[in-house]
Amino acid sequence: MDRSNDPRYDFNANPTIEELLAQQGKGPISDPTVLLGDFWPEDEPVEEFLAALDEWRGHDRSKRAA
């Protein structure tokens, strides 16, 4: 597939926001609840989430600076 004339693949292109929206077929979000994620069980406290996040990121909470 030849992409040389396709503006979506032009590294030096400088499209406007409107052009990007048209290319991607997207628009403004009218319902902000669509942005809510459902990745953590409601019955688990936020402290467990933060501990898991630190673990996923490779942080060792026992060696934190005061």
CHARMM internal coordinates of N, CA and C (Angstrom, degrees):
IC EDIT
DIST 1 N 1 CA 1.4376
DIST 1 CA 1 C 1.5256
ANGL 1 N 1 CA 1 C 108.17
DIST 1 C 2 N 1.3149
ANGL 1 CA 1 C 2 N 116.83
DIHE 1 N 1 CA 1 C 2 N 127.34
DIST 2 N 2 CA 1.4595
ANGL 1 C 2 N 2 CA 122.29
DIHE 1 CA 1 C 2 N 2 CA 179.91
DIST 2 CA 2 C 1.5261
ANGL 2 N 2 CA 2 C 109.25
DIHE 1 C 2 N 2 CA 2 C -88.07
DIST 2 C 3 N 1.3304
ANGL 2 CA 2 C 3 N 116.54
DIHE 2 N 2 CA 2 C 3 N 115.23
DIST 3 N 3 CA 1.4706
ANGL 2 C 3 N 3 CA 121.85
DIHE 2 CA 2 C 3 N 3 CA -178.99
DIST 3 CA 3 C 1.5183
ANGL 3 N 3 CA 3 C 112.36
DIHE 2 C 3 N 3 CA 3 C -105.30
DIST 3 C 4 N 1.3167
ANGL 3 CA 3 C 4 N 117.85
DIHE 3 N 3 CA 3 C 4 N 6.72
DIST 4 N 4 CA 1.4604
ANGL 3 C 4 N 4 CA 120.76
DIHE 3 CA 3 C 4 N 4 CA -173.69
DIST 4 CA 4 C 1.5223
ANGL 4 N 4 CA 4 C 113.28
DIHE 3 C 4 N 4 CA 4 C -64.15
DIST 4 C 5 N 1.3190
ANGL 4 CA 4 C 5 N 118.76
DIHE 4 N 4 CA 4 C 5 N -27.89
DIST 5 N 5 CA 1.4661
ANGL 4 C 5 N 5 CA 121.23
DIHE 4 CA 4 C 5 N 5 CA -179.00
DIST 5 CA 5 C 1.5270
ANGL 5 N 5 CA 5 C 112.69
DIHE 4 C 5 N 5 CA 5 C -104.22
DIST 5 C 6 N 1.2945
ANGL 5 CA 5 C 6 N 117.00
DIHE 5 N 5 CA 5 C 6 N 6.88
DIST 6 N 6 CA 1.4578
ANGL 5 C 6 N 6 CA 121.01
DIHE 5 CA 5 C 6 N 6 CA -178.54
DIST 6 CA 6 C 1.5348
ANGL 6 N 6 CA 6 C 108.79
DIHE 5 C 6 N 6 CA 6 C -92.92
DIST 6 C 7 N 1.3306
ANGL 6 CA 6 C 7 N 118.45
DIHE 6 N 6 CA 6 C 7 N 116.45
DIST 7 N 7 CA 1.4676
ANGL 6 C 7 N 7 CA 120.44
DIHE 6 CA 6 C 7 N 7 CA -176.85
DIST 7 CA 7 C 1.5291
ANGL 7 N 7 CA 7 C 114.00
DIHE 6 C 7 N 7 CA 7 C -63.04
DIST 7 C 8 N 1.3269
ANGL 7 CA 7 C 8 N 118.08
DIHE 7 N 7 CA 7 C 8 N -19.89
DIST 8 N 8 CA 1.4559
ANGL 7 C 8 N 8 CA 119.87
DIHE 7 CA 7 C 8 N 8 CA 178.72
DIST 8 CA 8 C 1.5218
ANGL 8 N 8 CA 8 C 111.96
DIHE 7 C 8 N 8 CA 8 C -67.46
DIST 8 C 9 N 1.3320
ANGL 8 CA 8 C 9 N 117.20
DIHE 8 N 8 CA 8 C 9 N -22.64
DIST 9 N 9 CA 1.4565
ANGL 8 C 9 N 9 CA 121.26
DIHE 8 CA 8 C 9 N 9 CA -177.55
DIST 9 CA 9 C 1.5267
ANGL 9 N 9 CA 9 C 112.44
DIHE 8 C 9 N 9 CA 9 C -109.28
DIST 9 C 10 N 1.3295
ANGL 9 CA 9 C 10 N 117.33
DIHE 9 N 9 CA 9 C 10 N 13.03
DIST 10 N 10 CA 1.4606
ANGL 9 C 10 N 10 CA 121.66
DIHE 9 CA 9 C 10 N 10 CA 179.38
DIST 10 CA 10 C 1.5230
ANGL 10 N 10 CA 10 C 108.97
DIHE 9 C 10 N 10 CA 10 C -86.65
DIST 10 C 11 N 1.3208
ANGL 10 CA 10 C 11 N 116.42
DIHE 10 N 10 CA 10 C 11 N 112.52
DIST 11 N 11 CA 1.4632
ANGL 10 C 11 N 11 CA 121.65
DIHE 10 CA 10 C 11 N 11 CA -177.90
DIST 11 CA 11 C 1.5220
ANGL 11 N 11 CA 11 C 111.42
DIHE 10 C 11 N 11 CA 11 C -59.70
DIST 11 C 12 N 1.3155
ANGL 11 CA 11 C 12 N 117.54
DIHE 11 N 11 CA 11 C 12 N -34.12
DIST 12 N 12 CA 1.4582
ANGL 11 C 12 N 12 CA 121.60
DIHE 11 CA 11 C 12 N 12 CA -175.99
DIST 12 CA 12 C 1.5248
ANGL 12 N 12 CA 12 C 113.28
DIHE 11 C 12 N 12 CA 12 C -91.42
DIST 12 C 13 N 1.3126
ANGL 12 CA 12 C 13 N 117.51
DIHE 12 N 12 CA 12 C 13 N 4.28
DIST 13 N 13 CA 1.4626
ANGL 12 C 13 N 13 CA 120.54
DIHE 12 CA 12 C 13 N 13 CA 179.63
DIST 13 CA 13 C 1.5236
ANGL 13 N 13 CA 13 C 109.62
DIHE 12 C 13 N 13 CA 13 C -66.73
DIST 13 C 14 N 1.2991
ANGL 13 CA 13 C 14 N 115.63
DIHE 13 N 13 CA 13 C 14 N 150.05
DIST 14 N 14 CA 1.4556
ANGL 13 C 14 N 14 CA 121.45
DIHE 13 CA 13 C 14 N 14 CA 179.00
DIST 14 CA 14 C 1.5264
ANGL 14 N 14 CA 14 C 108.70
DIHE 13 C 14 N 14 CA 14 C -132.68
DIST 14 C 15 N 1.3460
ANGL 14 CA 14 C 15 N 117.04
DIHE 14 N 14 CA 14 C 15 N 68.22
DIST 15 N 15 CA 1.4618
ANGL 14 C 15 N 15 CA 119.57
DIHE 14 CA 14 C 15 N 15 CA -175.82
DIST 15 CA 15 C 1.5240
ANGL 15 N 15 CA 15 C 111.86
DIHE 14 C 15 N 15 CA 15 C -71.30
DIST 15 C 16 N 1.3179
ANGL 15 CA 15 C 16 N 115.01
DIHE 15 N 15 CA 15 C 16 N 152.24
DIST 16 N 16 CA 1.4605
ANGL 15 C 16 N 16 CA 120.21
DIHE 15 CA 15 C 16 N 16 CA 174.83
DIST 16 CA 16 C 1.5262
ANGL 16 N 16 CA 16 C 108.89
DIHE 15 C 16 N 16 CA 16 C -77.79
DIST 16 C 17 N 1.2977
ANGL 16 CA 16 C 17 N 116.13
DIHE 16 N 16 CA 16 C 17 N 168.62
DIST 17 N 17 CA 1.4675
ANGL 16 C 17 N 17 CA 121.16
DIHE 16 CA 16 C 17 N 17 CA 177.01
DIST 17 CA 17 C 1.5274
ANGL 17 N 17 CA 17 C 110.09
DIHE 16 C 17 N 17 CA 17 C -58.92
DIST 17 C 18 N 1.3333
ANGL 17 CA 17 C 18 N 116.13
DIHE 17 N 17 CA 17 C 18 N -42.26
DIST 18 N 18 CA 1.4628
ANGL 17 C 18 N 18 CA 120.00
DIHE 17 CA 17 C 18 N 18 CA -179.54
DIST 18 CA 18 C 1.5257
ANGL 18 N 18 CA 18 C 111.23
DIHE 17 C 18 N 18 CA 18 C -62.27
DIST 18 C 19 N 1.3408
ANGL 18 CA 18 C 19 N 116.90
DIHE 18 N 18 CA 18 C 19 N -39.61
DIST 19 N 19 CA 1.4607
ANGL 18 C 19 N 19 CA 120.55
DIHE 18 CA 18 C 19 N 19 CA 178.47
DIST 19 CA 19 C 1.5258
ANGL 19 N 19 CA 19 C 111.12
DIHE 18 C 19 N 19 CA 19 C -66.37
DIST 19 C 20 N 1.3243
ANGL 19 CA 19 C 20 N 117.05
DIHE 19 N 19 CA 19 C 20 N -40.81
DIST 20 N 20 CA 1.4630
ANGL 19 C 20 N 20 CA 120.35
DIHE 19 CA 19 C 20 N 20 CA 177.39
DIST 20 CA 20 C 1.5210
ANGL 20 N 20 CA 20 C 111.15
DIHE 19 C 20 N 20 CA 20 C -62.75
DIST 20 C 21 N 1.3282
ANGL 20 CA 20 C 21 N 116.48
DIHE 20 N 20 CA 20 C 21 N -43.72
DIST 21 N 21 CA 1.4595
ANGL 20 C 21 N 21 CA 120.35
DIHE 20 CA 20 C 21 N 21 CA 178.61
DIST 21 CA 21 C 1.5260
ANGL 21 N 21 CA 21 C 110.89
DIHE 20 C 21 N 21 CA 21 C -60.91
DIST 21 C 22 N 1.3232
ANGL 21 CA 21 C 22 N 116.88
DIHE 21 N 21 CA 21 C 22 N -41.97
DIST 22 N 22 CA 1.4593
ANGL 21 C 22 N 22 CA 120.41
DIHE 21 CA 21 C 22 N 22 CA -179.91
DIST 22 CA 22 C 1.5294
ANGL 22 N 22 CA 22 C 110.81
DIHE 21 C 22 N 22 CA 22 C -66.60
DIST 22 C 23 N 1.3318
ANGL 22 CA 22 C 23 N 117.84
DIHE 22 N 22 CA 22 C 23 N -41.27
DIST 23 N 23 CA 1.4604
ANGL 22 C 23 N 23 CA 121.30
DIHE 22 CA 22 C 23 N 23 CA -179.90
DIST 23 CA 23 C 1.5219
ANGL 23 N 23 CA 23 C 111.59
DIHE 22 C 23 N 23 CA 23 C -64.73
DIST 23 C 24 N 1.3357
ANGL 23 CA 23 C 24 N 116.34
DIHE 23 N 23 CA 23 C 24 N -38.34
DIST 24 N 24 CA 1.4547
ANGL 23 C 24 N 24 CA 120.58
DIHE 23 CA 23 C 24 N 24 CA -175.09
DIST 24 CA 24 C 1.5157
ANGL 24 N 24 CA 24 C 112.83
DIHE 23 C 24 N 24 CA 24 C -90.79
DIST 24 C 25 N 1.3209
ANGL 24 CA 24 C 25 N 117.41
DIHE 24 N 24 CA 24 C 25 N -8.39
DIST 25 N 25 CA 1.4525
ANGL 24 C 25 N 25 CA 120.41
DIHE 24 CA 24 C 25 N 25 CA 179.85
DIST 25 CA 25 C 1.5167
ANGL 25 N 25 CA 25 C 112.74
DIHE 24 C 25 N 25 CA 25 C 67.22
DIST 25 C 26 N 1.3043
ANGL 25 CA 25 C 26 N 116.19
DIHE 25 N 25 CA 25 C 26 N 31.14
DIST 26 N 26 CA 1.4665
ANGL 25 C 26 N 26 CA 121.04
DIHE 25 CA 25 C 26 N 26 CA -178.96
DIST 26 CA 26 C 1.5104
ANGL 26 N 26 CA 26 C 109.94
DIHE 25 C 26 N 26 CA 26 C -112.27
DIST 26 C 27 N 1.3102
ANGL 26 CA 26 C 27 N 115.41
DIHE 26 N 26 CA 26 C 27 N 169.33
DIST 27 N 27 CA 1.4566
ANGL 26 C 27 N 27 CA 121.35
DIHE 26 CA 26 C 27 N 27 CA 177.82
DIST 27 CA 27 C 1.5074
ANGL 27 N 27 CA 27 C 109.86
DIHE 26 C 27 N 27 CA 27 C -153.18
DIST 27 C 28 N 1.3128
ANGL 27 CA 27 C 28 N 115.95
DIHE 27 N 27 CA 27 C 28 N -174.57
DIST 28 N 28 CA 1.4641
ANGL 27 C 28 N 28 CA 119.46
DIHE 27 CA 27 C 28 N 28 CA 179.64
DIST 28 CA 28 C 1.5358
ANGL 28 N 28 CA 28 C 111.51
DIHE 27 C 28 N 28 CA 28 C -62.76
DIST 28 C 29 N 1.3011
ANGL 28 CA 28 C 29 N 115.94
DIHE 28 N 28 CA 28 C 29 N 150.18
DIST 29 N 29 CA 1.4612
ANGL 28 C 29 N 29 CA 121.31
DIHE 28 CA 28 C 29 N 29 CA 177.29
DIST 29 CA 29 C 1.5245
ANGL 29 N 29 CA 29 C 108.24
DIHE 28 C 29 N 29 CA 29 C -85.92
DIST 29 C 30 N 1.3078
ANGL 29 CA 29 C 30 N 116.75
DIHE 29 N 29 CA 29 C 30 N 121.55
DIST 30 N 30 CA 1.4621
ANGL 29 C 30 N 30 CA 120.64
DIHE 29 CA 29 C 30 N 30 CA -178.98
DIST 30 CA 30 C 1.5241
ANGL 30 N 30 CA 30 C 111.70
DIHE 29 C 30 N 30 CA 30 C -93.15
DIST 30 C 31 N 1.3105
ANGL 30 CA 30 C 31 N 117.34
DIHE 30 N 30 CA 30 C 31 N -21.27
DIST 31 N 31 CA 1.4599
ANGL 30 C 31 N 31 CA 121.83
DIHE 30 CA 30 C 31 N 31 CA -179.47
DIST 31 CA 31 C 1.5263
ANGL 31 N 31 CA 31 C 109.26
DIHE 30 C 31 N 31 CA 31 C -123.31
DIST 31 C 32 N 1.3406
ANGL 31 CA 31 C 32 N 118.68
DIHE 31 N 31 CA 31 C 32 N 103.20
DIST 32 N 32 CA 1.4676
ANGL 31 C 32 N 32 CA 120.72
DIHE 31 CA 31 C 32 N 32 CA -176.66
DIST 32 CA 32 C 1.5282
ANGL 32 N 32 CA 32 C 114.06
DIHE 31 C 32 N 32 CA 32 C -64.92
DIST 32 C 33 N 1.3131
ANGL 32 CA 32 C 33 N 118.58
DIHE 32 N 32 CA 32 C 33 N -14.22
DIST 33 N 33 CA 1.4654
ANGL 32 C 33 N 33 CA 119.55
DIHE 32 CA 32 C 33 N 33 CA 179.82
DIST 33 CA 33 C 1.5237
ANGL 33 N 33 CA 33 C 112.19
DIHE 32 C 33 N 33 CA 33 C -69.38
DIST 33 C 34 N 1.3318
ANGL 33 CA 33 C 34 N 117.50
DIHE 33 N 33 CA 33 C 34 N -16.71
DIST 34 N 34 CA 1.4675
ANGL 33 C 34 N 34 CA 119.55
DIHE 33 CA 33 C 34 N 34 CA 177.33
DIST 34 CA 34 C 1.5277
ANGL 34 N 34 CA 34 C 111.08
DIHE 33 C 34 N 34 CA 34 C -68.16
DIST 34 C 35 N 1.3253
ANGL 34 CA 34 C 35 N 117.41
DIHE 34 N 34 CA 34 C 35 N -15.21
DIST 35 N 35 CA 1.4558
ANGL 34 C 35 N 35 CA 121.54
DIHE 34 CA 34 C 35 N 35 CA 179.97
DIST 35 CA 35 C 1.5294
ANGL 35 N 35 CA 35 C 112.69
DIHE 34 C 35 N 35 CA 35 C -85.97
DIST 35 C 36 N 1.3257
ANGL 35 CA 35 C 36 N 117.08
DIHE 35 N 35 CA 35 C 36 N -9.64
DIST 36 N 36 CA 1.4558
ANGL 35 C 36 N 36 CA 120.29
DIHE 35 CA 35 C 36 N 36 CA -179.08
DIST 36 CA 36 C 1.5201
ANGL 36 N 36 CA 36 C 110.66
DIHE 35 C 36 N 36 CA 36 C -70.00
DIST 36 C 37 N 1.3212
ANGL 36 CA 36 C 37 N 115.39
DIHE 36 N 36 CA 36 C 37 N 135.18
DIST 37 N 37 CA 1.4588
ANGL 36 C 37 N 37 CA 119.78
DIHE 36 CA 36 C 37 N 37 CA 177.02
DIST 37 CA 37 C 1.5202
ANGL 37 N 37 CA 37 C 110.64
DIHE 36 C 37 N 37 CA 37 C -98.02
DIST 37 C 38 N 1.3009
ANGL 37 CA 37 C 38 N 116.02
DIHE 37 N 37 CA 37 C 38 N 157.28
DIST 38 N 38 CA 1.4528
ANGL 37 C 38 N 38 CA 121.27
DIHE 37 CA 37 C 38 N 38 CA 178.22
DIST 38 CA 38 C 1.5270
ANGL 38 N 38 CA 38 C 107.00
DIHE 37 C 38 N 38 CA 38 C -128.95
DIST 38 C 39 N 1.3336
ANGL 38 CA 38 C 39 N 115.07
DIHE 38 N 38 CA 38 C 39 N 71.08
DIST 39 N 39 CA 1.4566
ANGL 38 C 39 N 39 CA 119.28
DIHE 38 CA 38 C 39 N 39 CA -173.60
DIST 39 CA 39 C 1.5223
ANGL 39 N 39 CA 39 C 113.22
DIHE 38 C 39 N 39 CA 39 C -118.40
DIST 39 C 40 N 1.3331
ANGL 39 CA 39 C 40 N 118.35
DIHE 39 N 39 CA 39 C 40 N -2.86
DIST 40 N 40 CA 1.4499
ANGL 39 C 40 N 40 CA 120.07
DIHE 39 CA 39 C 40 N 40 CA -178.71
DIST 40 CA 40 C 1.5275
ANGL 40 N 40 CA 40 C 109.08
DIHE 39 C 40 N 40 CA 40 C -134.96
DIST 40 C 41 N 1.3207
ANGL 40 CA 40 C 41 N 117.84
DIHE 40 N 40 CA 40 C 41 N 132.63
DIST 41 N 41 CA 1.4780
ANGL 40 C 41 N 41 CA 120.03
DIHE 40 CA 40 C 41 N 41 CA -179.79
DIST 41 CA 41 C 1.5292
ANGL 41 N 41 CA 41 C 111.57
DIHE 40 C 41 N 41 CA 41 C -60.97
DIST 41 C 42 N 1.3244
ANGL 41 CA 41 C 42 N 115.81
DIHE 41 N 41 CA 41 C 42 N 136.28
DIST 42 N 42 CA 1.4635
ANGL 41 C 42 N 42 CA 120.93
DIHE 41 CA 41 C 42 N 42 CA -177.36
DIST 42 CA 42 C 1.5187
ANGL 42 N 42 CA 42 C 112.78
DIHE 41 C 42 N 42 CA 42 C -63.89
DIST 42 C 43 N 1.3325
ANGL 42 CA 42 C 43 N 118.46
DIHE 42 N 42 CA 42 C 43 N -26.92
DIST 43 N 43 CA 1.4556
ANGL 42 C 43 N 43 CA 120.49
DIHE 42 CA 42 C 43 N 43 CA -175.23
DIST 43 CA 43 C 1.5300
ANGL 43 N 43 CA 43 C 112.57
DIHE 42 C 43 N 43 CA 43 C -83.45
DIST 43 C 44 N 1.3290
ANGL 43 CA 43 C 44 N 118.65
DIHE 43 N 43 CA 43 C 44 N -0.59
DIST 44 N 44 CA 1.4608
ANGL 43 C 44 N 44 CA 120.75
DIHE 43 CA 43 C 44 N 44 CA 178.01
DIST 44 CA 44 C 1.5210
ANGL 44 N 44 CA 44 C 109.19
DIHE 43 C 44 N 44 CA 44 C -100.04
DIST 44 C 45 N 1.3357
ANGL 44 CA 44 C 45 N 117.40
DIHE 44 N 44 CA 44 C 45 N 135.22
DIST 45 N 45 CA 1.4693
ANGL 44 C 45 N 45 CA 120.57
DIHE 44 CA 44 C 45 N 45 CA -177.41
DIST 45 CA 45 C 1.5326
ANGL 45 N 45 CA 45 C 112.17
DIHE 44 C 45 N 45 CA 45 C -68.77
DIST 45 C 46 N 1.3279
ANGL 45 CA 45 C 46 N 115.03
DIHE 45 N 45 CA 45 C 46 N 157.94
DIST 46 N 46 CA 1.4568
ANGL 45 C 46 N 46 CA 121.38
DIHE 45 CA 45 C 46 N 46 CA -178.32
DIST 46 CA 46 C 1.5265
ANGL 46 N 46 CA 46 C 111.57
DIHE 45 C 46 N 46 CA 46 C -62.34
DIST 46 C 47 N 1.3239
ANGL 46 CA 46 C 47 N 117.57
DIHE 46 N 46 CA 46 C 47 N -28.52
DIST 47 N 47 CA 1.4618
ANGL 46 C 47 N 47 CA 120.58
DIHE 46 CA 46 C 47 N 47 CA 179.05
DIST 47 CA 47 C 1.5271
ANGL 47 N 47 CA 47 C 111.36
DIHE 46 C 47 N 47 CA 47 C -61.87
DIST 47 C 48 N 1.3306
ANGL 47 CA 47 C 48 N 116.74
DIHE 47 N 47 CA 47 C 48 N -37.86
DIST 48 N 48 CA 1.4582
ANGL 47 C 48 N 48 CA 120.18
DIHE 47 CA 47 C 48 N 48 CA 177.37
DIST 48 CA 48 C 1.5229
ANGL 48 N 48 CA 48 C 110.99
DIHE 47 C 48 N 48 CA 48 C -67.40
DIST 48 C 49 N 1.3325
ANGL 48 CA 48 C 49 N 116.14
DIHE 48 N 48 CA 48 C 49 N -36.78
DIST 49 N 49 CA 1.4537
ANGL 48 C 49 N 49 CA 119.40
DIHE 48 CA 48 C 49 N 49 CA 176.23
DIST 49 CA 49 C 1.5255
ANGL 49 N 49 CA 49 C 110.74
DIHE 48 C 49 N 49 CA 49 C -63.37
DIST 49 C 50 N 1.3290
ANGL 49 CA 49 C 50 N 116.87
DIHE 49 N 49 CA 49 C 50 N -46.42
DIST 50 N 50 CA 1.4630
ANGL 49 C 50 N 50 CA 120.28
DIHE 49 CA 49 C 50 N 50 CA -179.55
DIST 50 CA 50 C 1.5253
ANGL 50 N 50 CA 50 C 111.64
DIHE 49 C 50 N 50 CA 50 C -63.59
DIST 50 C 51 N 1.3227
ANGL 50 CA 50 C 51 N 117.28
DIHE 50 N 50 CA 50 C 51 N -38.05
DIST 51 N 51 CA 1.4664
ANGL 50 C 51 N 51 CA 120.64
DIHE 50 CA 50 C 51 N 51 CA 176.46
DIST 51 CA 51 C 1.5290
ANGL 51 N 51 CA 51 C 110.68
DIHE 50 C 51 N 51 CA 51 C -64.66
DIST 51 C 52 N 1.3260
ANGL 51 CA 51 C 52 N 116.55
DIHE 51 N 51 CA 51 C 52 N -42.42
DIST 52 N 52 CA 1.4688
ANGL 51 C 52 N 52 CA 120.08
DIHE 51 CA 51 C 52 N 52 CA 178.08
DIST 52 CA 52 C 1.5229
ANGL 52 N 52 CA 52 C 110.54
DIHE 51 C 52 N 52 CA 52 C -64.94
DIST 52 C 53 N 1.3166
ANGL 52 CA 52 C 53 N 117.09
DIHE 52 N 52 CA 52 C 53 N -40.26
DIST 53 N 53 CA 1.4592
ANGL 52 C 53 N 53 CA 121.00
DIHE 52 CA 52 C 53 N 53 CA 178.53
DIST 53 CA 53 C 1.5210
ANGL 53 N 53 CA 53 C 111.19
DIHE 52 C 53 N 53 CA 53 C -61.27
DIST 53 C 54 N 1.3298
ANGL 53 CA 53 C 54 N 116.85
DIHE 53 N 53 CA 53 C 54 N -44.51
DIST 54 N 54 CA 1.4684
ANGL 53 C 54 N 54 CA 120.61
DIHE 53 CA 53 C 54 N 54 CA 176.62
DIST 54 CA 54 C 1.5230
ANGL 54 N 54 CA 54 C 110.93
DIHE 53 C 54 N 54 CA 54 C -61.24
DIST 54 C 55 N 1.3128
ANGL 54 CA 54 C 55 N 116.79
DIHE 54 N 54 CA 54 C 55 N -41.20
DIST 55 N 55 CA 1.4693
ANGL 54 C 55 N 55 CA 120.55
DIHE 54 CA 54 C 55 N 55 CA 179.08
DIST 55 CA 55 C 1.5250
ANGL 55 N 55 CA 55 C 110.93
DIHE 54 C 55 N 55 CA 55 C -64.56
DIST 55 C 56 N 1.3414
ANGL 55 CA 55 C 56 N 116.67
DIHE 55 N 55 CA 55 C 56 N -44.00
DIST 56 N 56 CA 1.4635
ANGL 55 C 56 N 56 CA 120.69
DIHE 55 CA 55 C 56 N 56 CA 179.61
DIST 56 CA 56 C 1.5245
ANGL 56 N 56 CA 56 C 110.98
DIHE 55 C 56 N 56 CA 56 C -61.61
DIST 56 C 57 N 1.3314
ANGL 56 CA 56 C 57 N 115.64
DIHE 56 N 56 CA 56 C 57 N -33.77
DIST 57 N 57 CA 1.4698
ANGL 56 C 57 N 57 CA 119.99
DIHE 56 CA 56 C 57 N 57 CA -178.68
DIST 57 CA 57 C 1.5254
ANGL 57 N 57 CA 57 C 112.46
DIHE 56 C 57 N 57 CA 57 C -85.04
DIST 57 C 58 N 1.3332
ANGL 57 CA 57 C 58 N 116.96
DIHE 57 N 57 CA 57 C 58 N -3.31
DIST 58 N 58 CA 1.4532
ANGL 57 C 58 N 58 CA 120.69
DIHE 57 CA 57 C 58 N 58 CA 177.98
DIST 58 CA 58 C 1.5200
ANGL 58 N 58 CA 58 C 113.71
DIHE 57 C 58 N 58 CA 58 C 82.13
DIST 58 C 59 N 1.3095
ANGL 58 CA 58 C 59 N 117.55
DIHE 58 N 58 CA 58 C 59 N 19.73
DIST 59 N 59 CA 1.4572
ANGL 58 C 59 N 59 CA 121.22
DIHE 58 CA 58 C 59 N 59 CA 179.33
DIST 59 CA 59 C 1.5238
ANGL 59 N 59 CA 59 C 109.74
DIHE 58 C 59 N 59 CA 59 C -87.48
DIST 59 C 60 N 1.3101
ANGL 59 CA 59 C 60 N 115.45
DIHE 59 N 59 CA 59 C 60 N 144.92
DIST 60 N 60 CA 1.4621
ANGL 59 C 60 N 60 CA 121.24
DIHE 59 CA 59 C 60 N 60 CA 176.12
DIST 60 CA 60 C 1.5156
ANGL 60 N 60 CA 60 C 107.73
DIHE 59 C 60 N 60 CA 60 C -109.57
DIST 60 C 61 N 1.3302
ANGL 60 CA 60 C 61 N 116.94
DIHE 60 N 60 CA 60 C 61 N 106.04
DIST 61 N 61 CA 1.4719
ANGL 60 C 61 N 61 CA 121.13
DIHE 60 CA 60 C 61 N 61 CA -175.69
DIST 61 CA 61 C 1.5166
ANGL 61 N 61 CA 61 C 112.50
DIHE 60 C 61 N 61 CA 61 C -64.14
DIST 61 C 62 N 1.3305
ANGL 61 CA 61 C 62 N 118.27
DIHE 61 N 61 CA 61 C 62 N -22.91
DIST 62 N 62 CA 1.4618
ANGL 61 C 62 N 62 CA 119.72
DIHE 61 CA 61 C 62 N 62 CA -179.12
DIST 62 CA 62 C 1.5125
ANGL 62 N 62 CA 62 C 112.35
DIHE 61 C 62 N 62 CA 62 C -73.57
DIST 62 C 63 N 1.3261
ANGL 62 CA 62 C 63 N 118.84
DIHE 62 N 62 CA 62 C 63 N -14.79
DIST 63 N 63 CA 1.4602
ANGL 62 C 63 N 63 CA 122.21
DIHE 62 CA 62 C 63 N 63 CA -177.63
DIST 63 CA 63 C 1.5147
ANGL 63 N 63 CA 63 C 112.11
DIHE 62 C 63 N 63 CA 63 C -110.20
DIST 63 C 64 N 1.3234
ANGL 63 CA 63 C 64 N 117.72
DIHE 63 N 63 CA 63 C 64 N 23.65
DIST 64 N 64 CA 1.4532
ANGL 63 C 64 N 64 CA 121.05
DIHE 63 CA 63 C 64 N 64 CA -178.70
DIST 64 CA 64 C 1.5176
ANGL 64 N 64 CA 64 C 111.39
DIHE 63 C 64 N 64 CA 64 C -74.72
DIST 64 C 65 N 1.3096
ANGL 64 CA 64 C 65 N 116.40
DIHE 64 N 64 CA 64 C 65 N 145.52
DIST 65 N 65 CA 1.4665
ANGL 64 C 65 N 65 CA 121.83
DIHE 64 CA 64 C 65 N 65 CA 175.63
DIST 65 CA 65 C 1.5277
ANGL 65 N 65 CA 65 C 108.57
DIHE 64 C 65 N 65 CA 65 C -75.46
DIST 65 C 66 N 1.3066
ANGL 65 CA 65 C 66 N 116.09
DIHE 65 N 65 CA 65 C 66 N 148.30
DIST 66 N 66 CA 1.4804
ANGL 65 C 66 N 66 CA 120.08
DIHE 65 CA 65 C 66 N 66 CA -179.01
DIST 66 CA 66 C 1.5015
ANGL 66 N 66 CA 66 C 110.97
DIHE 65 C 66 N 66 CA 66 C -76.06
END
COOR INIT
IC SEED 1 N 1 CA 1 C
IC BUILD
